[in-house]
Amino acid sequence: MLRVILISLAVTIANAYIWPSPQLDALEALRFNQDGHNQGGIAVFIEPCDRFVLDTGSNVDSTSGRSNVADWVRTAYHDMATHNVTDGTGGLDASIRFPQESLRTENVGNGFNNTVEALGSVINRYVSLADSLALGTIIAIENCGGPEIAFRGGRIDAGKPNNPGGFTQTEMIGLVACGHTFGGVQQAPFPDIVPILNDPNNTESVTHFDSTSVNFDNLIATEYISGTTQNPLVAGSNDTTNSDKRIFGSDRNVTMKSFSDSPELFASTCADLIARMLDTVPTGVELTEIITPLPVKPSSLILSMDGDTLKLSGEVRFWNMTADPQRTVFMLLDDHLGDTNNVTLIASGVSSAVGGRYTAAWYSFAPVPTAPGPAPVLSLNATTGITNMRFVVDGKVEDQDGLGFAVLDGVVFSETSCYTSLDPPFTWRFDVAVRNGLNVTRVYLEELGVTDSVGRIIVPEVDIVPPVQPVAVNANYSIWSINVTGTDSYSIGFELDGGKFSTNNPHSVFDLSPCTVQGE
């Protein structure tokens, strides 16, 4: 049998995380903006921990006996189990989404499809489905009483199903015990193991692995060692299907006894094993460093051009900080003339993460609206623009160890963009304001919401032809225009000094005003 050697896994580490870094920004936000203000969209599926949502729809069922937590952990485990240590194929790469793999005997049940549907809702150009499977597992364990688990990003979704794989003895004991602190065995896929329970609070007849099936604890071990376990894979009437019993006892119960004696050892072992399990990826995949929360992080930064005015909106998150109405927060904006503007920021919300172990305070660049309508923005002079941001919290300067928070204002969306038809297929004109004298070698649209033939996110680029004669939007910017037909949304990309940059500011035809005919 092929073996997964988790302990010898080699991970290639990327450089340190400095804002802005689009991929790390997206992964860090999904990892740590879990609850409250600007929540990332994963924790909501597992709160409370007995929550079970079928196919991400409105069919919330807390009486099924199932939970999203258990499904997510099981899905990541089975997806990773295809790793072949000999040739480096398989691992956590979302190959479980292919029917050829999910329909194998060892993958019976609809939990895998449910997980892919739920966690697939958060993927984007920077977050693969494989990364979302890893994040879902970590967030589920942490928010349901488990230990904090290190997360690295950068997984790549497989283009085809993988072959089956396997585990070493010690890893199998630990991983099975860690995973089986949640969930149980469902009757329908396993009628030879689990009977129909006829329980209105357990309508899918799930016999749980331990007596606290939606909380992380070491009862999976203590109940096993004490002989009181109801785990159907230990105490089932058919000893042939008692796979946990064989796995747990394969080292004469040494590992399970140590887990039973020490909940701290169980938690720390699981944190390590789960992290290494999730970091088991195909050869050639380069994972990031362990992603930790930035102490100070700008978020949702949007720049647009409106005549002579450069509009700026966004927020800043201060990690491990609670709300305080007496706190003073300023933003220092450096411009192209070397001057600095001082802006008082407004408290906009509080978020939490890792099962409430951390909180973060958010401040808006402009007042948060109290009624429906256009969001307020800061209006900057287009001539002076903006080059950098720094923040001052109760007199202390936060500037990323002297680097500041760099802002590129050379290529921005122009509010002269408009639509000519809202009858499908939609037609519209996309105007991009490019700062005069900026040596951009290419400006293009990034088409969003596009996938390839096997469901992986791709971002087609549509070049915008430079104008033969500059079309001024103001004294400092000229317009590059392109006509678009279709229903997709786009962001702006450009090439400058050998690098590629994205505005990460999606626009669709519905964000625009109608074009005016000259003379109207």
N, C-alpha and C positions, 0 to 999 in steps of 0.2 A: 504494500500500500504506500502511496506517496505521502510524504510527511511535511507538515508545516513547522519550521523551526523558528518560532516567534522570537526566541531569546537572542538569536543571532542576526535579526533583521538589521540591515544597513539602510539608513535614511539619509539622503542628501539634503543638506540644509541650505535654505536661501539666505540672503543677507538680512540684516536687522531691519525691523519694521519702522519706517519713517513716513509720516503723512506728508503728501498724498501718495497712496499706492493702491490703485483701483481694486486689484484682486484682494489684497490683505484688508482693505477697508470694508469690502463686502463680506468677507469671511468673518472678520472681527465683529461686525455689526450683528450678523446672524448668530454668532456665538454668545455675545454678551448683552445685546439689547433684547432681553427675553420677555420681560413683563413690564406693563405700565407704558410710559411715554415712548413712542417709536418702537414698540415691541416688534421682534423680528419674525413672528409668524410660525414658530415651531412649538414653543411651550404651550400655546393655546390648545393644541391637540391632546395634551396630556394633563390638563388641569380640570378636575381633580385627577389623581393618578388611576382611578378606576374608569376613567373616560374611555369609551370605545366609539369611534366614528367610522362607519362603513363607507369606504371609497370617498372620503372627504366631504360627503354630502351632509344633509341636515339630520341624518338618521343617527342621532346620538342615543346610545343605549348603555345605561349603567347597570342593567339587570341581566346582561348577556353572560356574565361570568368571564368575559374577555376584557382586555385592555390594550390600548395602543402601545403602552410601555413595553409589554411583553412581545408584541408583534415586531416592534422596531428593533429590539435587541436580537430577536431570533433572525430577522431578515439580514442584519449586518453580519451576524455569525455565519449564516449559510452562504451569503454572498462571498465572504472572505474564504470560506472552506474550500474553494476551488483552487487555491494557491498551490503551485507545484514548485517546490524548492529546487528541484533539479534544473528545470529550464526557465524558471522565473516568470512563468505565465500565471494568470489568475490572481486572486486576491480581492481586496475591496475595490471593485471597479464597476458596480451596478450591473453586472452581467445577469443578475437574478431577474432583471426585467424581461429577459427573453423567454418566451414560452418553452423553448427547447430545454431551458434550465429549470424554470420554476415548476414545470410539470413532472420533474423527476420524482421517483418514489420518496426520496429523503426530503423533498420540498412540498409535500402534500399540504393542502389547505389554502385558504384565500388570504392569509395574513401577509404574504409577500406582495401580492397585488395591492392590498389596502395600504401597505406602507409606501410602496412606490407612488401610488396616487397622492397620498397625503404629503410626503416629503418632496415629491416632484413639483408641488405648487410653489416652492421657494427657490427653485433653480433659476439661474440666469447666466449671462456670459462669463461671470466670474466664479459661480458656485455650481459645480457639477452635481449630478444626481448622486454620484459616489460620495462626494463631500457632504451632501445633505443626509445620506444614510449614516455617516460617521457622526455628524452633528446631532442628528436625531437620537442616536443611541446615548451619546454623552449627556445631552440635555434631559433625556428621560431618566437616566440613572441618577443624575445630580438632583433633579427636582423631586424625586420620589425617595429621598432619604439616603442616597448613595454618596460615595466620595467624589471629590473634584477630580476630573480626568483631563490630562493634557490633550490638546487638539492641534494637529497640523493639517493644513489644507493643501490643495493642489492635485487631488486625485483626478484621474481621467476616466471617463466612461468608456466601457468596452464597446467595440463595434460588432461583437459576436459573442455567443455563449461560450463559457469555458468548460473544460472537462472536470469531472469530480476530483477531489483531493482528500487529505486526511490529517491526523494530528499525532503528536507524541503523547505518551501516557500521562505525564505530569500536567502538560498543558490542557489535555482533555479534561482531567478532573477539575482543575481550576476554572476553566472557561465554562464548563457545564454548570458547575455550582454557582458561579457568578451570574450566569444567564438565567438559571432556574430559581433565583430568588424572586423572579417575577413570573406570572402566568401559570399555565398548566396545559393539560392535554384536552382537546375538544373532542366530543363524542363523534360528531358526524364524520370527520376524516379518519378517526381511529375507533371504529365500533368494536374492535376486538380487545381494546385496552380499557375504554371508558364506557360505563353503562349510561343509559338515559336516566337523568336524575329527577325529572319531574319537579323541579324547583323553580317557582316563579321569579326568584331573584338570581337564577342561573339558567336562563332559558336555552343556552347553547350547550348545557351539560358539560361544563369544564371542570375537571377534577384538578385541583391546583397542586403545585409542587410543594408549597408549604402553607402554613395557616395565615400568612400575611402576604398574599400573592401580588399586591400592588405597592408594596413597600420594600425598599432595600434593607436587608438585615441578614444575620447569619442563621436564621431559623432553618434554612435549607440544610444546614449542617447539624445544628443541635437536635432537630427532630429526627434526622437520620441516625445520629450516634445513639440517641436515647431509645430508639426503636419505636417511636410514636409517629413517625412520618406517614402521611397519607399519599405521598408522591406516587402516582400511578406507574411510574417507570422504576420504582423501587419495590413497592408493596402490591403490585398487580397480581391477580390470580394466575396469570400465565407467565411463568418465569422466563419464557423465551423472549418476551417483549420488555423485560425489566432492564433496559439498557443502562439507566443511571446506577442501578444496583451494581452492575458489573464494572462500570467505569469508576464509581466511588470506591469500590472494594479492591480495585486492581493493585493497590499498593498496601493492602492489608489495613485500609482505613486511616493510614498515617496522616494524609493531607486533610481529610474531612475531620479527623479528631482535632487537628491544630486549628481549623476554622471554627469548630464548635467551642473550643476553649477560649478563643480570642476574637471577638467581633472586630477589634482594631486590625488584627492580622488579616482577617477576611477582607475588610474594606481596602486596606493598602494593597493587598495582593490583587484584588479585583481591579483597582484603579490602574495598576501597572499592566496586568494582563489585557484588560480591555483596550487600553491605549495602544499596546503593541499589536493587538489583534486588528485594530482599526488602521494601523500604520503598515499592515501587510499589503503591499501593492505590487503590481507587475514590475519587472525589471525595466528601467528606463523612466519610470515616473518619478519626478523630483518633487518631494513634499517641501512645504515651507518650514521655517522654524516653528517651534511651539508658539501658537498665537496667544499672547497675553493682552489684556485691555490697555489701550493707550491711556495715560493719565489725563490727557487733554486731547479731545478729538473733534474737529469741525465735522459737520454732517449736513447732507442735503444742500450743498453749496450750489447756487444757481446764479448765473450772470446772464443778462440780456441787455440789448441795446434798444433804447427808445428815444430816437432823435438825438439830442445832445446829452442824454442822460444814460449812464451805465447803471443798471439796476442790479442790486445784490440782495439775495436772501439766503437764509440758512440758520443753523443752530450750532452750538458747541456743547459737548458733553464732558462733564468733569467726573471722572471715575472715583468710586468709593467716597462719595460726598452726598450728604442728605440735604433736604430742603432747609433753607434758612432765610427768612424774610429780611434779616438785617445784613445779609451778605451783599457786598458791592462787587460787581463784575464789569470790567471795561474791555472793549476791543480796540486795539491800536492798529490802524490801517496805514501801511506805508504805500506811497504812490510813486509814479514815474519821475516826479520832480524832486524826490528825496524828502518830501514832507511827511508828517504823520498826523492822522486825524484820530480823535478819541470819541468812541461811541459807547454809551451806557447800554448794557444788555439787560434784557427782561427775562425773569424766570419763566420757563415754559412747561416744566414738568419734571417728574422723577421716574426713574425706571429701576428695575432690580434684575438680578441674575443669579444663577447657580443656587436655585432653591431659596432665594431671598438672602443668601449670605453676603451679597454685595448690593449696594445701591449707587445710583449715579444721578447727579443733578444736571438739568438741561437749561440752557439759556438761549433765547432767540435774538437774532441780529436786529429784529424789528418787533414792535408790539404784536402779540398773538391776537388775532381777531376774535371778538366775542360774538359775532353774528356772521351768517353766511355772506360771502362776497370775496372779492380779490384779496389775496394775502398781502399784507403790507411789506414793503421792501425799503432798503436804504437806497437813496438816490445819490450817485457819485458823478462828479464831473468827468465826462468822457475824455477830456484832454489829459487830466492827471491820472485817471484810472486807479488801479490797485496792483501792487506787486507782492505784498506779504501781509500776514496777520500775526498779531501777538495778543495775548490776553493778560489782564491783571485781575487777580482775585484777592480781595482784602489786602491790597498793596503788594502782593507777590506777583512778579512777572512770570508767565508761563509761555515759553517760546521754543520748546522742543530742543532744549540744551543749546540755545543760541542760534539754531537754524531758522526759527520762525516757521510759519505755515505758508508756504509759497502758493501764490495764486496766479494762474495764467489768464490774462484778460485779452489776449491778442486775437482770439477767434471765438465769437459768441453768437448766439441766436439773435436775429434782428426781429423786432416786433412789427416790421413792415411785411413779414411773411403773411400769406393770405390764401384763401381757397377760391377757386372759380366754379366749383360744382360739388354739391353734396349728394348728387345722384350717383350711385355706384356705376362704374368705378370712379371713386373720388378723384378730383384733379385739384392740385394746389401748387403754390409757388413757395419754395423754401429760400429765404434770404439769410445770408450769413455775413455778419460784420467782421471784417478783417482789419486789424490795426495797420495803418500806413507805416511803411518802413520795416515791418516784421518780415523776416526772410522765410516765410512758409513756402515749402516746395510742393505742397499738395493739400487740398481741402476736399473733404468727401462726407457723404452721409453714411451712417452706420445703420443698416436695416435691422430692426429688432423683432423678436418673436419668431425667428426662423430656425428650423431644425433640419438636420440631414435625414437620410433615408432610414437611419436607425435611432432617431429621436434625440441626437445630441445637438446642443445649442451651437449655431454658427452665426456669424455676423457678416453678411455680405456688405461690401463697400461700393458706393456709387459716387464716382468722381464728379466734382463740381468744376466746370471749366472756368479758368480765370477770365475776368472781363477784359475785352480788348481795350476799352476805354473805361477807366475807373468811374464807378457810380458812387458818389459820396453820400453817406448817411449823415455825416457831420464832418468837421474839419480834420478829424483824426482817424476816421474809419471809412472804408469803402465796402460796397456790397458785392458779394458773389452770389449769384442766383441759380436755381435749378428748378425746373418744372417736374412734378411728381404725379404719377397716376397710380392709384391703388389704395388699400386700406391699412397698410402697415404703419407702424410708428418708427421714427428715426431719431438718432442723436447725431451730433457733429463730431467728426474726427479730423485731425490734421497732422502733418509731418513738419517738424521744426528741428533744425540742428541735428538731424540724423535720428531723432526719436519720434515715436507715434504717440499721440495724445487723444483723449476722448473727453468731451464735455460732460458725459453722463447725465444729460438733461433731455430725456425723451420728449418728443413732440409728435402729435398726430394731427390730422386735419381738423379734429374737433377742438383743438386748442386755438384755432385761428379765427380771424374775422374775414368777411368776404372781401375779395379784391375790388377796388374801385376802378371804374373806367375813366380814363383821362377826360377831363372836362365836366365830370359830375360835381 
